[in-house]
Amino acid sequence: MAIERSDDAPTLDIGEATPLVDEPCETAEGPLWHEDERVLYWLDIPTGRLFRCDPSSKTNEVAFQHDAPIGGYTIQADGSLLLFCGAGAILHWRDGAAATVIDGIDREKDGRFNDVIADPAGRVYCGTMPTADGLSRLYRLDLDGSLTMLFDDIGLSNGMGFTADHETMFHTDTGFRTIYRLDYDEASGEVSNRAPLVRTPKDGGAPDGMCVDTTDTLWSARSGGGGIFRYTAQGELTGFAPMPVRKVTSLTLGGENYGTAFVTTAGGNERGDENGALAGSLFSIDLGVQGKATFRSRISV
């Protein structure tokens, strides 16, 4: 059955997005709410900056400055972070210091990791950027630190999420403007029966990061699309939340009762009429839904 490519959806009756941190990031990404610290972590990927934002005090700081891009990260069970970086390197960051877990992956030496996510069992699914030598890939990092390549035919691996019953995984391919649905086995970490759930039009930007709320509704940030698109778990487009910038890269639900959406954006190096005066900044918005605690990685380090 053909999947309809349409962006026709009602604008959601919600409040406007609020600028939380005015920062002209080139590619802000990866917002995650850290419940232990009651803060939001987020990235500017190309500059290797990991930010820590406290919404209650409206303060933001550079928690860690890496000498290479950081494409994504997870929160470990003990509250420390795993950083997924350039050339396939993985670092363990705790108390301000970083230690090497994997010093690199040969096939990723000219690229970097992109969006990553911990699964309910503590594994990490980690995607990469495409390189001149090939397409993007998706790996699974198991609890013992071993790495398995799952797919090597992805245009650009991006946002992921899981349903509440832990039986379905969603995976965004920005390069092919597709969100896939996969069967997920929590016991083994295997994913199977990958099938396109959403395909977006060529002229409306491309799906980027995403999050899944408590009702299994998908919220997909649209890079080049100027907002956040709401889909059911069956792929039906049901709403649109506009943002004041064109390149919307990712979002997560956090804060009190996980009721606030924190949204990252890109294009801060090209602020103006096209990208928006606050391009690259961090925003908050009330989508009228509730999120859930981020799954934590449990990788042996």
C-alpha positions in Angstrom: 0.0 0.0 0.0 1.4 3.4 -1.0 2.0 5.9 1.8 0.6 9.3 1.2 3.2 12.1 1.1 1.3 15.1 2.6 1.9 17.8 5.1 -1.7 18.8 5.3 -2.5 19.0 9.0 -4.3 21.4 11.3 -2.2 23.8 13.3 -2.4 22.8 16.9 -4.2 25.0 19.3 -1.2 25.5 21.7 0.9 28.4 23.0 3.8 29.9 21.1 7.3 28.6 21.5 9.4 30.4 24.1 13.1 31.1 23.5 14.9 29.4 26.4 18.6 30.0 25.3 19.4 32.5 22.6 22.5 30.8 21.1 23.4 30.8 17.4 24.3 27.1 17.2 25.2 25.7 13.8 23.3 22.5 14.6 21.8 22.2 18.0 20.6 18.7 18.7 20.0 15.9 21.2 18.0 17.5 24.0 17.6 15.1 27.0 16.0 15.8 30.4 18.2 14.6 33.2 15.8 13.8 36.1 18.6 13.4 38.7 19.9 16.9 38.1 16.6 18.5 37.0 18.4 20.0 34.0 18.3 19.7 30.3 21.4 18.6 28.4 21.7 19.5 24.6 24.4 19.8 22.0 25.8 21.9 19.2 27.1 19.0 17.2 29.8 20.6 14.9 31.4 22.6 17.7 31.6 19.7 20.1 29.8 21.6 22.9 27.6 19.9 25.4 25.3 22.3 27.2 23.6 22.1 30.5 20.4 24.2 30.9 18.5 24.8 34.1 15.0 26.0 33.1 14.1 27.0 36.6 16.9 29.5 36.9 17.1 30.2 33.1 20.8 29.5 33.1 22.8 27.7 30.5 26.5 26.7 30.5 28.9 24.6 28.5 29.3 21.5 30.5 31.9 19.9 28.2 33.9 21.1 25.3 35.1 18.3 23.0 37.8 18.7 20.3 35.6 16.9 17.7 31.9 16.8 16.9 29.5 15.1 19.4 26.6 13.6 17.5 24.6 12.3 20.3 24.7 10.9 23.9 22.8 8.8 26.4 22.4 9.1 30.2 23.9 6.1 32.0 22.1 4.3 34.9 24.4 6.1 37.3 23.7 9.6 35.8 26.9 9.9 33.8 26.8 10.3 30.1 28.0 8.3 27.0 29.1 10.6 24.2 29.0 9.4 20.6 31.5 11.5 18.6 33.4 11.9 15.4 35.0 9.0 13.6 32.9 6.5 15.6 34.5 7.3 18.9 32.5 6.8 22.2 33.4 8.5 25.4 32.3 8.1 29.0 31.8 11.6 30.6 31.5 11.8 34.4 32.3 14.6 36.8 33.6 16.8 34.0 36.1 14.3 32.7 35.9 12.1 29.6 37.4 8.6 29.2 37.5 6.6 26.0 35.2 3.6 25.6 35.7 3.0 21.9 38.5 5.0 20.2 36.9 4.8 16.7 35.4 2.6 14.0 37.4 2.1 10.8 34.4 2.4 8.5 33.4 5.7 10.2 36.8 7.3 10.2 35.6 10.0 7.8 32.2 10.5 9.5 30.6 10.7 12.9 27.8 9.5 14.9 24.4 11.2 14.8 21.3 10.6 16.8 21.4 7.8 19.4 19.0 6.3 21.9 19.1 4.0 24.9 16.6 1.1 24.8 14.5 -0.2 27.7 17.2 -2.8 28.5 20.1 -0.3 28.5 21.6 -1.0 25.0 22.2 1.9 22.7 21.1 2.2 19.1 23.5 4.7 17.4 23.2 6.0 13.9 25.9 7.7 11.7 26.1 10.3 9.0 26.6 9.3 5.4 30.1 9.8 4.0 31.7 10.0 0.5 32.2 6.2 0.8 28.7 5.2 1.5 25.3 5.6 3.1 24.5 6.0 6.8 24.5 3.1 9.2 22.7 2.1 12.3 24.5 0.2 15.0 23.6 -1.5 18.3 25.9 -1.1 21.3 25.3 -4.0 23.7 25.7 -4.0 27.4 29.2 -5.6 27.2 30.4 -2.8 24.9 30.3 -4.9 21.7 29.0 -3.1 18.6 26.8 -4.7 15.9 25.9 -3.1 12.6 22.1 -3.4 11.9 21.6 -1.5 8.7 24.0 0.1 6.1 21.4 1.4 3.6 20.2 4.6 5.4 20.2 8.0 3.8 20.9 9.8 7.1 20.2 8.1 10.4 18.2 10.2 12.8 15.6 10.3 15.6 14.3 7.1 17.3 11.7 6.1 19.8 9.8 3.2 21.4 6.2 2.5 22.1 5.0 2.1 25.7 4.7 -1.7 25.4 8.3 -1.9 24.2 7.3 -3.9 21.1 7.9 -1.3 18.4 10.8 1.0 17.6 10.6 4.0 15.3 13.6 5.2 13.3 13.9 8.3 11.2 15.8 8.4 7.9 16.3 12.1 7.1 18.1 11.3 3.8 15.1 9.4 2.4 12.5 11.5 4.3 11.1 8.5 5.9 10.1 7.3 9.4 10.3 3.5 9.8 8.4 1.2 12.1 10.3 -1.9 13.3 9.4 -4.8 15.5 11.6 -4.7 18.6 12.5 -7.5 20.9 13.6 -6.2 24.4 15.1 -9.5 25.4 17.6 -9.7 22.5 17.7 -6.2 21.2 16.9 -7.5 17.7 14.8 -5.3 15.3 13.0 -6.8 12.3 10.3 -6.2 9.8 11.4 -2.6 9.0 8.6 -0.9 7.1 8.0 2.8 6.1 5.4 4.4 8.4 5.7 8.1 7.2 7.2 9.6 4.0 7.3 13.4 3.8 7.0 15.5 0.6 10.2 16.7 -1.1 9.4 20.4 -0.7 8.6 20.5 3.0 11.9 19.8 4.6 12.9 16.5 6.1 12.1 14.6 9.3 14.9 15.0 11.9 14.8 14.2 15.6 11.7 12.9 17.4 10.1 11.9 20.6 7.2 9.6 21.6 4.8 10.6 24.3 2.8 8.4 26.8 0.1 7.8 24.3 2.5 6.5 21.6 2.0 9.7 19.6 5.1 10.6 17.5 6.4 14.2 17.5 8.7 14.7 14.6 11.0 17.8 14.3 11.2 18.9 10.7 14.5 20.4 9.4 13.5 22.9 6.8 9.9 22.5 7.7 9.5 25.2 10.3 7.8 23.2 13.0 6.9 19.9 14.7 4.6 17.3 13.1 2.3 15.1 15.1 1.7 11.5 13.9 -0.2 8.6 15.4 1.7 5.3 15.9 0.0 4.1 12.7 1.5 7.0 10.7 -1.5 9.3 10.4 -0.5 13.0 10.4 -2.8 14.8 12.9 -1.3 18.2 13.7 1.4 20.8 13.2 3.1 23.0 15.8 4.8 26.0 14.1 8.2 27.2 15.3 9.7 30.6 14.7 12.7 29.1 12.9 12.9 27.0 9.7 15.4 24.3 10.8 13.9 22.4 13.7 16.2 19.5 14.6 14.9 17.6 17.7 12.7 17.7 20.8 12.2 15.9 24.1 9.6 16.1 26.8 10.9 17.0 30.3 10.5 19.3 33.2 7.6 19.0 35.8 5.7 15.7 35.0 7.5 15.6 31.7 5.0 18.2 30.4 7.3 20.6 28.6 8.8 20.1 25.1 12.4 21.3 24.8 13.2 22.0 21.1 16.5 22.4 19.4 17.1 24.2 16.1 19.8 24.9 13.6 21.1 27.5 11.2 22.5 30.0 13.8 25.3 30.8 11.4 22.8 32.0 8.9 20.3 33.9 10.9 17.9 36.1 9.0 14.5 36.2 7.3 14.8 32.7 5.9 16.0 30.7 8.9 14.6 33.0 11.6 16.2 35.6 13.9 16.6 33.0 16.6 17.9 30.1 14.5 20.2 27.8 16.4 18.5 28.5 19.8 16.9 26.3 22.3 13.1 26.7 22.8 10.4 25.4 25.1 6.8 24.8 24.2 3.7 23.3 25.8 2.3 20.7 23.4 -0.4 19.7 25.8 1.0 16.1 26.3 3.0 14.2 28.8 6.3 12.5 28.2 8.2 9.8 30.1 11.6 9.3 31.6 14.4 8.7 29.1 15.6 5.1 29.0 19.1 4.9 30.4 22.1 3.2 28.9 23.8 0.4 31.0 26.9 -0.1 28.9 29.9 -1.6 30.8 32.5 1.1 30.9 
